[in-house]
């Protein structure tokens, strides 16, 4: 069975990390061998990964310093697919993939609108590297059509393959959690209907649209 390696920063609480967990579980269920490659193997969601998945700690203090450990992993393990998550990791993955010179297929994925989420000087620098690195991937995945269109513009409409694949959702887990009682006093005292939203308040998350619809 093929081996799929999922590369990201860590398993700290975050949207991308939850997606990685769900994706990992789905691939394991399908019978794939899964390696979770982490820049730094830490985080609250580590224990949520399927026991069948192998966690590989690159033990790097920054994403950029994981380029050589990742290259060494690719040469040694030679997974069938390397699936990278988030912009900075994607850039490093393309460099490591080039250096490793293996037959591993590289898929990079964008989970946020690139131009809208680049809020720091470092983010903007990484963004400038995208047009020079992403075209070297075998395939690009985005989580929405909006992210895809923004990325196409950033890539100056280069002839690259971009697919829209929506985030995997652990439906049964959500159904199970929905049956759990709300025992917090704040909910017990309220008699009117209440809607709770969880997520970042960054512009890219569109929280204002959710609030306007309540």
N, C-alpha and C positions, 0 to 999 in steps of 0.2 A: 504493500500500500504506500502511496505517496506520502512524503513528509512535507508539512507546511510549517514554516517558521514565521512567527508574528513578532515584529520588532517595534518596541516602543520604550518610553523613558522608564516607567516604573508601574507598580500596581497601586499607587496612591489613589484615594477617592477622586474620581473624576469621570466625566462623560466618556472619553476615549477609552479609559481603563475598563469601564463597564461594558462597552462595546466589545473590547478585546476579550473579556471574560465570556460574553455570550457567544462570540464567534468561535472561540476556543472550544466551548462546550458543544456547539453545533458540529464542528469538524470532527471532534472525538466521537460523537454519536454516529457520524457517517463512516467511521472506521479509519480516518486519517491519523497518521502519527503527527503530533503537534509539539513543536518547541516554542516556548515563549521566551524571546530574547529581550532581556531588560538591561538598559544602561546601568541601572542600579536596582538590584532585586530587593525592593522594600515596598511597603504599602499595605493598607488595610485589606485590599482585595486579593492579596496573594493566596490566602487560605480558601478563597472562593473558586480558584482554578480547579478544573477536574484533576483528580489524582493521576489520571492516565497521561496528562501533559507533562512534559519535561521543562523545567525552568532553568534557563541558562543566564547566569549573572555575568555581564561583561565587566562589572566592578569598575566602572568609569565615573569620575566625578562630574563630568559634563557630557552632553551628547557628542560634541565635536571630538572629545578624546576617546570615544568608543569606536572610532573608524577602524583602527588597527585590530582591536579585539574582535570586531564584527567580521573583518576580512579573514582573520584566522579561523573563526567559526565556520564561515562559508567554505573555506578550503578544506577544513577537516570533516565537516558534517555533510556538505554538499546537498542541502535540502532541495526538493523539487521546486518549491516556491518560497520566495521571501516576500512576505506581506508587511509593508512598512506603514506606520500610522503617525500622522501629524507632520507638519511641514519640515521642521528641522531634522527630524529623524529620516524623512524622505530624502532630503539632500544628502545626508551622510550615507544612507543606504545605497544611493546611486554611485557614490564614490567607492564604497567598499565592494559593491558588486563589480565595478570596473576593475578594481585592483585584484580581486579574487580570481577572475578569469575562469569561472566555472560555468556549467550549463544551467545553473539555477535561474528560474524565471523570476524577474523582479516586478512586483506590483506595488505601486505607491498609492496611498489613499489620502484624500483631503476630507476633513470632518468639519471644517469651518470655511467661511468665505475668506480667502487669502488676503485680499486687499483691505477688508474691513477689520480683520483681526490683528493686523500688524501694528501694534500700538507703541512698541518701544524701538529704540535705535537698533537693537539686536534683531528684532523681528523684521524690520525693514531691510536690514542687510541680508538676512536669510532669504527674504522675498526676492531680492535681486539675483540670487543664485538659482531660483526656480527655473527660469527659461533656459539655463545652461545645463541643468541636471535632469529635470523630469523627462525630456525627450529621449533619454537613454534607457528609461524603464520600458519593460515589455508591455505594460498596460497601466492605466491610471483609473482609479475609482474615486468617485465623489458621492456624497450622501444625499445630494439634491441637485435638481436642475439649475438652481441659482448658483450653487457652488461651482458646478460644471461650467456655466457660462462665464463666471468671473475668472475661472482658471484659464479658459480658452483665450480670454482677452489678455491675461497676464502672459500667456505663452505666445502671444501675437498670432493666434490661430495656426500654430504649427500643426502639421499633419500627424497628430498623435492620437492613439485610441483612448477615448475617455468613456467610461460607462457610469451610469447612475445606479447605485445599489443602495437602497435605504438601509438604515441601521437595523441589525438583528434585535428582536425584542423577545425577552424571556416571558412569554405570555402566561405560562402555567405558574411561574413564580409570582407574577402580578396578581393572578387570580387567588392564589393562596394568601398573599399579603392582604388582599382586599377583604378577606374573611376575618382577619384579626380585629379584636375589639379596640376602639379608641378610648383608652382609659386616662388620657391626659385631662386634668381639671378644666383647661381652657375650652375643650370641646364639650365637656359635660355640662357646662353652665350656659352654653349658647343654645338658644331655641330656634334661631333662624338657620337657613341653609348656609353652609360654609364650603368654600372652594380653596384648596391649598395648592400652591405651585412651588416647585423646587428647581433651582437652577441658577446659573450666573445671571447677573444683571447687566452684562455687557450688551452693547448694541446688537451684536451678531446673534444673540439668543432670541431677540424679538419679544422680550417680556412685555413691552408696552402694548403690543397687539393682543396678547393674552389678557392683560388687565382690562383693555378696552372692551373686550368681548364678554366680560363677566357681568 
